[in-house]
Amino acid sequence: MPQCVFLTQGTHSFRAWMRAFAIFLLVLFPSFLHAQTWTTVGMGGGGAEYAPSISPLNSNLRFVGCDMSGWYRSADGGNTWNLLDFYQISTEVDYGYNDGVMCPMAFHPTNANIVYGFGAQQDTQLNAPNLLVSNDGGQTWSVVPGANPAPWPAWGNTGGRVTLIYVDRGDANFILIGTDKGVWVSTNGGTSFSATTGTSGYVSGFMVDQSSPVGNRTCYVGTSAGVFKSTNEGSSWTAANTGLSTPANVLGFTGASTGTAGGTRLFAIDGNSNKLYTSTNASAWTLSSSADTFAMVAGADNDINTAYATNNSNRTVWQTANGGTSWSQVFVDVSPVANLFDGWIDFDLSFSGWGSPVDGLGVNSANSS
């Protein structure tokens, strides 16, 4: 069975120490630079892993980002990983929101070679991150034409963090960009982007109703200012928070559409209570679960019944298979971990107390099994 749910966790420690130690070694022992044989042995060491991403067209193609600047790529379903060239793309993480946020990769709906990402090229200290595109499955990258220069605010203390890239699976020309300051939209495949009206806050999720007409999509977005709905291809948005607490604050958001009228389902985590809510069209929200202090929620774009959620205190993962009517634990963080057998990870999560809550939750957008 293909692996369709992807978790990451780690620690934010060691970053500066590891960089300083690496410089120290190279200065003290320059012969390290002339090693004749190097072998990739996979990911390890300090740092946290974020933004797990799985291609819907090729589930063997996966990405995960580390807060120590590196993007990792797997072409064999996660069995082996390669660090992407730092001059091509590096990571950016925002520690100021929901235990840290990194923008996941996004995938073209019909061309498995086209991947979108957000990061800096050559050097994060010299170059601001930008919206990038790869045409060879994530090996090499260039700036998306419409983001050169980027129309959203520049990265920095004033904002400009791209938090989410969403490519409409039914219309690859329609791309939504979520930032920490609202939503931008492209209707020409990234050739240009426009600011939208009516949204604000830190974007955590999108959903496009596939039964709405191409060129005039109905869209939903969850942000730290609540849920918003658009019925005009994302040009303008209105708040849709009936049933959620006030002031509106959505910590996690996802949704799915079957492509038939009425075949939609939305999931939102209320940031004021950490409870899970569901809705069919955001006209009203219903409490789905208060069994945990929820932090992240994710699901496939085409499955209105299945979704996964994490909490903000340990590594427990919940699943619903009936559209949010009920939830059950599918990953249980107890000692020992009952359904995880992976060497040091099993030991670490069970006994040592080291590590953090789940830092990334990714689901194959075409397969939630």
N, C-alpha and C positions, 0 to 999 in steps of 0.2 A: 504494500500500500504506500503511495507517495506521501511524504511528509508535507503537510500543508499548513501547519501552525508552527511558528518560529518564535522562541523566547530568547531574550538576552538579559544578563545581569552582570554585576561586577562591583568594583569599588572605584571611587574617584581618587584614591591615594596613589602615590608613587610617581605621578606624572613628572613633576619638576625633578625629583630625585633621579629617576631613570634617565632623563635627558642629560642631566649634569654628569651622571656616572658614565654614560656613553661617550661624552666629550672627553672626560678624564682618561678613559681607556685608550681612546684614539691618540691623545697627546702623549700619554706615557708609553704606549706600545703601538707605534705606527705600523708595525708589521701586520697588525690585524687587518689593515687595508689591503694586504696582498695575499690574503688567504686564497688558496687555489681551488678549493671545493666548498660549496655551500649547498645545503639541502633544506628545502622548506619542510618544516615539521608541524605547521599549523599555528593556531592562535594560542597565546598564553601570556603570562606576566601580569603586571598591574594594569589598572584601567578598567573602565566600564564599557560595555557593548550596548549600542543603541540601534534603532531604526532597522530591524530585520525586515528584509524585503524579498519576495519570491515572485518570479516572472509567471504570469498567468498562461503564457504560451509555452513556456519551457520550465517546468518546476525544478529542474536541475540547476537552473541559473538563480543564484541567491547572492545577496549582499548583506553585510553588516558593518556598521561604523563604530570605531573606537574613539573615546574622548581623548586619546593621545595622538589624534590627527589622522589616523589611517583608515581607509576604506578597504575592506576585504571582500574578495569575490570567489565564489565557488561555482564551478561548472558541472559538478557531479553530485548535486543534491546535498552538499555539506560534508562530504567525506574528506575532501581536501580543500584548502583555501590558499589564495595568493594575495599578497598585499598589492594594491593598485599603486601605480607610479604617483608619488607625491606631487610631481610637477604636472600631472594630469588632473588630479582631484584629491582634495583632502577634506576632512570633516570639520564641522562646526557644531558645537553643542551649547545649548542655553540652559544653564543650571538654575535659572530663576523661575522655572515653571514646572510643576508636576514632577519633581525629582529629576529634572533634566530632560530636555527635548532635542532630538536631532531629526531633521527632515529625511524621511525614508526615500528610497528610489521610487520612481514611477515608470510604468512600462507602456509602450505603444500597444494598442489593442489588437493589431493585426501583423505587426512586424517585430519579431522577437529580438532583432538586432538593435532596435531603437530603445534607449533607456534615458530617462531624465533624472538629474540629480542636482543637489545644491552643495556647493563647496568652493574653496579657493584653489587656484592653480599656482604652482611654482613655490609659493611661500605664504603661509597665512599671516605672517608678520608684515609682509609688504603688499599683498594683494587682497582686496576685499572678496569675500565669497560671492558667487553669482549663480544664476540658473544655467546649468550645463546640459549638454546632450551628447550621447554616445551613439554612433552608428555601427558599432561592432560588438555589441553585447556587453558594453561596460569596460572595455580595455583602454580605449583612448577617448578623450573628451574635448569639447569645444563649447564656447559660449553660445547659448541660444540666440539667434539673430535679434529677436524682439527684446532681449535683455541686455543689449549692448548699445547704450548704457541701460542699466536696470531702471524701469519706470517707478518702482517702489522705493521708499526711503533707503538711503545707504546704510549698510551694516554699522552698528555702533550703539552708543547709549541712547540715541534718539529713536531706535527701532530699525526696521529693515530685515528682521530675521524671517526668512522663508521657512515656514513650519510644515507645509504640506503642498505636494504637487498632485493634481488629480487630472487624469486624462479620461475623457468620456469613452467608455468601451464601445458605444454605438456611433461615435463621431470623433475621430482622432484629431480633428481640427479644433475641437472645443476643449480648452485646457483651463482649469481653475487653479489659481495660485493663492494659497493661504499664507498670511504673514502674522506677525504679532500686532498688526495695525489694520486688519481687515482683509478684503478679497480683491484680487486682480483677475482679469479674464482675457483669454485669447480665443478668437473664433477663426483663426487662420493658421493653426498648427504651430503657434509660437513666433510667427513673423512679427507680430506686434501684440502688445498688451494694453489694456485699459483699466483704469481704476473704476470701481463700482461704488454705488451709493447705498446707504442704509445699514452697512455692517460695521462692526468695531470689535476690538478684542483679539485675543490670541486664538487663532484657528486650530482646532483639533480634529476636524473631520468634515468630509463632504459626502453627499449622495446625489446622483442625478436619476430622475425618474425616466426609465427607458421607454415608457409608453408615451411620453410627451414628444411632440414633433421635433425632429432634427432642425436646428436653426432657431428654435424657440423653446428650449428646454425648461422644465421645472426642476429646480435645484434646492438643496438644503445644505446648510452649514452650521456646525456647532463651534462656538467660540466662548471665551471667558466672559463675554457679555450676553450669552444665551444662544438660542437657536433662531436662525433666520431662514426665510423661504423666498425664493425668486420664481416668478412665472414668465420671465422674459430673458432667458439665456444668461442670467447672472448680472444683467445690467443694473438692476435695482433689487433691494431686499427689504422685507418687512419682518419684524419680530414675531416669533411664534412660540411663546413660552407658557401658555395656559396650562396650569397643573404643576409647573415647576416652581421652586421657591423664588422669592424675591429678596434682594436684587438678583436678576438672572445671572447665572454663572455655570457654564457647562465645562466640566473638566475633561470628559472624553465623549466622543461622538462617532457613530458609524451608522450605515444604513444599507439596504439592499432593494433591488427592483427586479422583478421577474420579466418585465417588458410588456406585461398586460395591464390594462386599466385596473387600478385598485390593488395591484400586486406590489405594494411597497411596505417596508418596515423600517422604523428608525429606532435607535437605541441611544440614550443619553445618560451620562453620569452627572447628577446635580452636584456642582462643586461646593455648595453650602452644606450638604448633608452626606455626600458620598454614597447616595442611594442611586439605584438603576431605575430608569424610566423607559417606557416604550410608547410609540405612537405609529399610526399608519400614514398620516400626512401632516403631522405637526399642528393640527387644529386643536388637539388636546393631548396631554400627556398623562399616562397612567403608571402608578408605581409598579415596578416589575420585581424588584428585590431590595431588601434592606438587610440581607444576611451577612454582609461584610462592609468594610469601608472601601468601596470600589474606587479605582484610579484610572484604569484604561479599559477600553472596549474595542473590539475589532471583529470583522466578519468578512465573508465573501460578498462581492457586489451583486451576485445573482441568487443568493440564498436568504430568503426572508425568515427562515426558521432557526438557523444556527448562528450563534455568536459566542465570543469568548470574552472574559473580563478578568482583570487582575485587581488586587487590593493595594493599599499603600503601606502595608506593614510587614509582609513577608513575601513568599514566592507562590502563594496559592493561586491557582487558575480555575475559574468557573466556566461552565458551558451551559447554554440553553439549546435545546433541539426542537423547541416548540414556540419560537417567536417571543420568548420572554415570559411565558406562563409559569415556568419553573426553571430553576438553575441547580446544577450539581457540580461538585468539585471533581475535576479531571486531572489536576496535579495537586497533590497534597504535600504541603511542606511540614512533615513530621519526621521524627527520628526513629528508624531510618526512613528516607524518602521511599515510599512504597512503589512508585512506578517510574523511577529514574535510576538507570544503571549506567554510569558514564565515568568510571574512574574517580579522579580527584573531585569532580563536581559532586558526585554522590556523597562523598565524605564531607566535603566542605559545607554543603547545604544542610546536612543532617546534624553535624556535631560541632563544628568549629565556631559558629556564630559570626563568621566573617562574611562580608558580602552585603548586598543591598536588596531592597525589593526589586521586582521585575522592572528593568529599565526600557524594555522594548517588547511589543507584542505585534507580530505580523502574521497575517493570514493570506494565503493564496487567494487573490480576488476572484478567481474562477473556480475554486474548489475548497470548500470549508471542511471537508471530511477529516 
